[in-house]
Amino acid sequence: GTTVVGETIRYPKGPAHVTAAIVTLAPGGRTIMHKHGVPLFAYILEGELTVNYGKHGTRTYHQGQSLMEAMNVAHFGINNGSQPVRLLAVYMGSKRAKDVIPVK
């Protein structure tokens, strides 16, 4: 019922729209700072991903772990390892909501 930082999972209003993607992050790679407009289930297929949640701390996820990602807390991921990180991302939203929202 909650994300990794304790937020209550809330689904956006509108027609359901579920998408999935395999995200790859090269060694030393970093995502942009972002939030999510929809619940995101992630499963680490390979490697190790460290996510910085600002005042909520930093967490490292390893191959075989799954999580419900933060939605309204800005965060970024970084691959500090020597091999690519691959994760399955399943966005459970609506046609009117954005999966990823860049934060400046």
C-alpha positions as CSV (number, residue, x, y, z in Angstrom):
1,G,0.0,0.0,0.0
2,T,3.0,2.4,0.2
3,T,6.0,3.4,-1.9
4,V,9.6,2.9,-0.7
5,V,9.5,6.3,1.1
6,G,6.1,5.6,2.8
7,E,3.8,7.5,0.4
8,T,0.3,6.0,0.0
9,I,0.0,4.5,-3.5
10,R,-2.6,6.5,-5.4
11,Y,-3.8,5.7,-8.9
12,P,-4.6,8.6,-11.3
13,K,-8.1,9.2,-12.5
14,G,-9.0,8.3,-16.0
15,P,-9.0,5.3,-18.3
16,A,-6.4,2.7,-17.1
17,H,-3.2,2.6,-19.0
18,V,-0.4,0.1,-18.0
19,T,3.0,0.1,-19.8
20,A,6.2,-1.7,-19.2
21,A,9.8,-1.1,-20.3
22,I,13.2,-2.5,-19.6
23,V,15.5,0.3,-18.5
24,T,19.2,0.0,-18.9
25,L,21.8,2.2,-17.1
26,A,25.4,1.9,-18.0
27,P,28.2,1.8,-15.3
28,G,28.6,5.3,-14.0
29,G,25.3,6.4,-15.6
30,R,22.7,8.5,-13.9
31,T,19.1,9.3,-14.5
32,I,17.6,12.8,-14.5
33,M,16.0,14.1,-11.3
34,H,12.4,13.1,-11.6
35,K,9.0,12.1,-10.0
36,H,6.3,9.7,-11.2
37,G,2.7,10.7,-12.0
38,V,1.7,7.0,-11.7
39,P,2.6,4.1,-9.4
40,L,5.7,2.3,-10.7
41,F,6.7,-1.3,-9.8
42,A,10.3,-2.0,-10.6
43,Y,12.2,-5.3,-10.6
44,I,16.0,-5.3,-10.8
45,L,17.0,-7.8,-13.5
46,E,20.7,-7.3,-13.4
47,G,23.2,-5.1,-11.5
48,E,22.8,-2.7,-8.6
49,L,21.0,0.6,-8.6
50,T,21.4,3.3,-6.0
51,V,18.6,5.9,-5.7
52,N,18.9,9.2,-4.0
53,Y,15.6,10.4,-2.5
54,G,16.9,13.6,-1.0
55,K,15.8,14.1,2.6
56,H,14.4,10.5,2.5
57,G,17.9,9.1,2.1
58,T,19.7,6.9,-0.4
59,R,18.8,3.2,-1.0
60,T,20.6,0.6,-3.1
61,Y,18.6,-2.1,-4.9
62,H,20.2,-5.4,-6.0
63,Q,19.5,-8.0,-8.7
64,G,16.3,-9.9,-7.8
65,Q,14.8,-7.1,-5.6
66,S,11.5,-5.4,-6.4
67,L,10.1,-2.1,-5.2
68,M,7.2,0.4,-5.5
69,E,9.0,3.5,-6.4
70,A,8.5,7.0,-4.9
71,M,5.9,9.1,-6.7
72,N,5.9,12.6,-5.3
73,V,9.4,12.6,-3.9
74,A,12.0,13.8,-6.5
75,H,14.8,11.3,-6.9
76,F,17.5,10.1,-9.3
77,G,19.2,6.7,-9.8
78,I,22.9,6.0,-10.4
79,N,24.8,3.0,-11.4
80,N,28.0,2.8,-9.2
81,G,28.8,-0.7,-10.3
82,S,31.0,-2.2,-13.0
83,Q,28.2,-3.8,-15.0
84,P,25.0,-2.3,-16.6
85,V,21.8,-2.1,-14.5
86,R,18.7,-3.5,-16.1
87,L,15.3,-3.2,-14.6
88,L,11.8,-4.0,-15.5
89,A,9.6,-0.9,-15.0
90,V,5.8,-1.3,-14.9
91,Y,3.9,2.0,-14.9
92,M,0.3,1.6,-13.6
93,G,-1.4,4.7,-14.6
94,S,-4.0,6.3,-16.9
95,K,-3.9,7.8,-20.4
96,R,-4.0,11.3,-18.8
97,A,-1.1,10.9,-16.5
98,K,2.7,11.1,-17.1
99,D,4.8,8.2,-16.1
100,V,8.0,10.2,-15.6
101,I,8.0,14.0,-14.7
102,P,11.4,15.7,-14.9
103,V,12.3,17.9,-11.9
104,K,14.6,20.9,-12.3
